[in-house]
Amino acid sequence: MAGAADGPQRPESALQAMRIVMRVQARRAEIYGELDGAFRAYLESDNEGPYKRAIAASTEQFNECSRQVLAAEEELRGPLARSDLADLLRSIQDEEKNKLRFTVTHHVLRKSGRDNVWGWQRQARGENVDYDPMNPPPNPHALADRAARQQHQEMHRAQERARRAAQASDGQADGGDAAGGDAAAPNGCGCRGDLDDGGWEAAEPSVPPEPTRAEYEGALEEVVQGLQFVVGELNDKLDEVREWAAELAEDDGEG
């Protein structure tokens, strides 16, 4: 995969575009594995430093993956004249955005549950619980919503960076439509922002009463199911990419 300094690789054929996407998706799986590993280590050790560094590293790595897919999509829509394959790449990008959103939310919920700050958790340990409405514990829904907003904002910033990088790699000094107004949204890691400032420790200004155990477990189950569904969708789309790659290779005499 081309480095960020070299600019994204521009495929010269539809087959090359499919192979780029397969490499990118393999790299994305590795990044998620590294990020999830860092999160599990954080839950076990309570040392947040390595997890923050993993978030920062994955942000740029995800953005680079998206620049590669964005470049391939542009070539498929343009000179390669395969808008059907470009649409497939766009759908992969959309599902990757959903996967990141669910991953961020899952981490936030796991983190908030691990802290054992809610009344039902403390009661289970035999503590006396007096709910203080002026200082409520974090609500998982509010934290998850905030994480999603942060991720969405980072997505927009990453998209602009990727579009500018694509324009620069083409040498278009006039700042024209190198990336296209409907370019696929790059996949950054929007959990970075407030995490670096310790922001995920704070409750929202207007936090509703703390959740019951059933509400928390329901929210966590919903996120896990959503993540599993998105992973299944991505696997199906990657199978489609592989099938196209095999067909195009056969057409090119590589079969």
N, C-alpha and C positions, 0 to 999 in steps of 0.2 A: 504494500500500500504506500502510495506516495506520501512523503512527509508534508507537514503544513507549510514548511519553508519553500517547497517545490511547487506548491499548488496541487489541487486535485488532479488525478489522472483523467484524461479525456479519452473515452473509448472511441476506437475507429470503426467498430462494428457492433451490431446488436449482441453477438456472441461475447465479445469482450466486455460489454456492459453487464451482461448476466454474470460473468465470472467475477467482475468487480464487486457486484452485490453479494455474491456468495462469500467472498473474502471478508467484506465488511460485516456481514451478519455473524460470521465466525468470530471476528474480533469483538463485536458487541457482546456476544455471549461470554467471552473471556472477561471483558470489563465488568459485566454484571456479577460474574463469579468473584472477582477481586473485591468489588464493592460490598457484596453480601458477606464475604469472608471477613472484611474489616468490621462490618456492623456486628456480626456474631461475636467477634473478639472483643468489641467494645462492650457488648452486653455482659460478657463474662468477666471482664477486667475492670470496667468502669473508667478506663483510660480513653478519653474522647479524642486525644491528639491524633493518633494514627487514623481514626475514622474520618476526622476532618480533612486530613491530608489525602485520604483515599477519595473523598468527595471532590476536592479540588482537582486531583489528577483525572478523575473520571469525567469531569466537566469538559475539559479540553479534548479528551479522547473521544467522547461522544460527539462533540462538535466536528472533529476531524472525520469521523465516520460519516456524518451527515453531509459534509462537504463533498465526500466521494460520491455518495448516492445522488446528491443534487447535480453534480457535474454529469453523471451518467444519464440522469433524467433529461437534462437540457439537450444533450446530444441526441437522445432518442426522439425528443419532440422536434428537434431541428434537422440537422443534416442526415441523420439516419432514418428519419421518416417512419418511426415505429411508435406512434402515440399509444398503441395498446400496451406495449411494454413499459412506456413511460408512466401510464396509469397504474400499472402493477407496482412500480417503484414508489409512486406517490402513496399507494395504499399501505405499503410496508412502512414508509415514514410515519404515516398517521398512526399505525398500530404501535410503532416504537414510542411515539409520544404518549400514547395511552399506557404502555408498559412502564415507562418512567414515572408517570403520574401515580400509578398504583404502587410502584416500588417505594416512592417517596412517602406516600401515605401509610404504607405498611410499616416502614421504619418508624414513622412518627407515632403510630398507635402502639407498636411494640415498646418503644422508648417510654411513652407515657404510662403504659401498664406496668412496666418494670419498676417504675419509681415508687409504687405502692403508696400513692398519696390519697386515694379515694377512701371514703368512709367504709365501704363494704370490705375493702382490703385490710384496713386497720382493725375493723371489728373481728375479722377472721384471725387476727393475731392476738385478740383479747384486749385491745386497747379501748379506752373510753373515747368516744367520738362526739365532739361538739362542732357542728357545721357552722362556719363563720361566713355569712353572706358577703362580708366586706373583703374577704380574702379567700375566694373559692379556689379549689385545686384546678389544674388544667382540664378542660373538656376535650375528649378525643376528636369530636366532630369539628370543634373550632380549630384545633391544631391541624387537623387534616385539611380543612378548607384553606387555612393560611398557607400550608405547604404547597397546596395545589396552585394558589395564586402566585406564590414565589416562583414555582416551576414555570408557569405560563409566562410570567414576565421575562424570565431568563431565556425562554424559547424565542421570544421576539428579539431579544438582544443577540442571541446566537444566530438567528436568521439573518439579521442585518450584517453581522460579521462575515457570515458565509457568503452572502451575496457580494459584498465588497471584495472578498478574497477571490471569488470567481471572476469578477470583472477585471481585477488586477492581473490575474493569471492569463487572461485573454489579451492584455495590453490595450484595453479600451480606455483611453485617457479621457474620453468625453463623458464617462460615467453613464453610458446608455443602458439598454435593457439586457445586458449580458446574462443576468440571472433570471430575468423574467419576473413580472409582477405576481405571478402565481406560483413561484418556486416552492418546492417542498420545504416544509418547516424542518430545520435541523433539530437534532435531538440533544439538547444540552442537559445538564443536571441542575435543575432549578433549586435543589435543596441547599445549594452552597450559601447563598446570600446571608440570611439571618443566622444560619448555623455558625458561621465564623464569628458572629457577634454574640453568640450564646443566646440568640433570640428565641430559640424554640423552648426555652425554659419559661417564658412569660406567657400568661394567659391573655386572651383577647380582652379588650377593654370592657366589652359587654358580654361576659361569659355566662351562659345559662347554668342552672344548677348542675352539679356533677352527675355523671351518668350512673345508672344502676349497673350491676354486673352483667345483666342480660343485654343492656344496651351496648356496653363496651364489647362484649363477646360477639354481639350481632354485627357491629361495625367492623370488627376485625375479620369475621367470617366473610362479610360482603366484599371486603378488599381482597382477601385471599382468592375468593371465587372469581372476582373480576380479573385478577392477575393471571389465574389459570386459564381463563377464557382467552385473554389476549395472547398468551403464549401459544395456545392452540391455533389461533388465527394466524400468528406469525409463522408457525411451523407449516401450516397449509400453504401459505404464500411462498415460503422458501422452497417447498416441494414443487410449486409451479415454476419458480425460477429455474430449478434444476432440470425440470422437464423441457423448458424452453432452451436451456443451454445444450442439452443432449440433442434436441431436434436441430438447432442451428449448427451444431458441430457436424452432424450427419450431412446437412445440406452443404457444408463447406468441405466435405470430404474427409473429415477427421474421425468419423465414426468407424 
